[in-house]
Amino acid sequence: MPADVVIPKNELSEFDLPRICVITGQTEGVSFKPVKFAWYPRWLLIFLPFAALIVLLIAMVLTKRAKGTLPFSEEGWARWQRSKLLFGLSFLATIAILVGGIAVFAGKGDGTPIVVAVLVAILVPIVAYFTAVKGRVPLVRKIDERTITLRLPSDSAATTIAAHLNSGRRPRSAQHPLELRSA
């Protein structure tokens, strides 16, 4: 089951992360590869059917980005690349189905074939997401000013990375000056 890990944006590098594949959990043959992530509030999607252009503009303004490097095994990196390719191709297929459906069925019959084409076009990226992306590659849960929260497919990688990042930090309670005086 995929696990969430919070990584400071400035520690998204080979100097700050352990050598454990974020996808497979392997520790042998791991190298750091460049990654880019983007995140926007998902509640915006509720308004997409009503005002798509406005939602897209607001999403562009609210989108937060992070880039750095993550550790991958060769198998994990290949899976990451394959999922990005399949998901990207699903959007091209969506456009092709919409354009083709409108071109072929426009003005013919009662419009049912166009509705079917639109529904198929919408389902293509959804199916691609659930078959090639969800639970198989790192997914962004949230990006804020200082951190990125990733859902990693490997529980062992998430546990190792979280433990590594927290190993050099004092507990929050020890950082409070009043508690230090009372000890």
Disulfide bonds with the S-S distance in Angstrom:
none
